[in-house]
C-alpha cells in the first residue's frame, strides 16, 4: 500500500488533544476499530503487552472517578495543599473526564514479556512494556482522529492505580497506565512544538542538524 508521504505527515501533525470534549454520539464501532489499529503498534518481542477496557456506562464512569478522586485527595492532602485548592484541582480534572462519551483504560501486562534474573535488565524490560503500551495509545489516537473524533490521553490512572483496579476488577499483575477520553472534538489549541534543530542532533549529541 502506497500513501502520499506529505499527506500522511500533514495528517499526523493535525492531531490535537481535545481538552474539553463535546457531548455527542460516538459510535462504539469506531472506538473498536481504533483499538484494532492500536494493536498494530510496534512493541517489544511482539509480546503485545497492552490490555484495554472500554467504558460506555455512565454509572461505571462515575464510580471510577469517585474512587480515583479519593486517592488524589489523599495525595494532595499529604502535599500540604489547602482543602479548597484540592477540591478545585479535583473538580477541574474530573469535569474534563465527565465530558467524554466513552473512556478507554489502557493497561500493561508483563505476562508475555521476557524475564531476567537481575533487577537491572528486568527494569529495562518493564520500560519496554510501557513504551509498547504508549505506542499503541498513539496509534489509537491517530485512528480516532481519522474518524473525526476528539480524544485526550491522560495519565491519571497512574496516580490512582488501586482505585482503578478495584472498580474495574483489574487483576493485581495488570497495571493501569492511562485513561483516554473520547468524544466530539472541542477545546483544542494550536500545537506548539520546538523546532527540530533544538531537539535533534546529527551523529553525536550537540551536533546540530
Secondary structure as the mmCIF struct_conf table of DSSP 4:
data_model
#
loop_
_struct_conf.conf_type_id
_struct_conf.id
_struct_conf.beg_label_comp_id
_struct_conf.beg_label_asym_id
_struct_conf.beg_label_seq_id
_struct_conf.end_label_comp_id
_struct_conf.end_label_asym_id
_struct_conf.end_label_seq_id
HELX_RH_AL_P HELX_RH_AL_P1 UNK A 5 UNK A 14
BEND BEND1 UNK A 19 UNK A 20
HELX_LH_PP_P HELX_LH_PP_P1 UNK A 21 UNK A 21
STRN STRN1 UNK A 22 UNK A 22
HELX_LH_PP_P HELX_LH_PP_P2 UNK A 23 UNK A 23
HELX_RH_AL_P HELX_RH_AL_P2 UNK A 28 UNK A 38
TURN_TY1_P TURN_TY1_P1 UNK A 39 UNK A 40
BEND BEND2 UNK A 41 UNK A 41
HELX_RH_3T_P HELX_RH_3T_P1 UNK A 44 UNK A 46
STRN STRN2 UNK A 50 UNK A 55
HELX_RH_AL_P HELX_RH_AL_P3 UNK A 58 UNK A 78
TURN_TY1_P TURN_TY1_P2 UNK A 79 UNK A 80
HELX_RH_AL_P HELX_RH_AL_P4 UNK A 83 UNK A 98
TURN_TY1_P TURN_TY1_P3 UNK A 99 UNK A 99
BEND BEND3 UNK A 101 UNK A 101
STRN STRN3 UNK A 102 UNK A 109
TURN_TY1_P TURN_TY1_P4 UNK A 111 UNK A 112
BEND BEND4 UNK A 113 UNK A 113
BEND BEND5 UNK A 117 UNK A 118
HELX_RH_AL_P HELX_RH_AL_P5 UNK A 119 UNK A 146
TURN_TY1_P TURN_TY1_P5 UNK A 147 UNK A 148
STRN STRN4 UNK A 149 UNK A 154
HELX_RH_3T_P HELX_RH_3T_P2 UNK A 156 UNK A 159
HELX_RH_AL_P HELX_RH_AL_P6 UNK A 161 UNK A 168
TURN_TY1_P TURN_TY1_P6 UNK A 169 UNK A 169
TURN_TY1_P TURN_TY1_P7 UNK A 172 UNK A 173
STRN STRN5 UNK A 174 UNK A 184
BEND BEND6 UNK A 187 UNK A 187
HELX_RH_AL_P HELX_RH_AL_P7 UNK A 196 UNK A 199
STRN STRN6 UNK A 201 UNK A 201
BEND BEND7 UNK A 202 UNK A 204
TURN_TY1_P TURN_TY1_P8 UNK A 205 UNK A 206
STRN STRN7 UNK A 208 UNK A 208
#
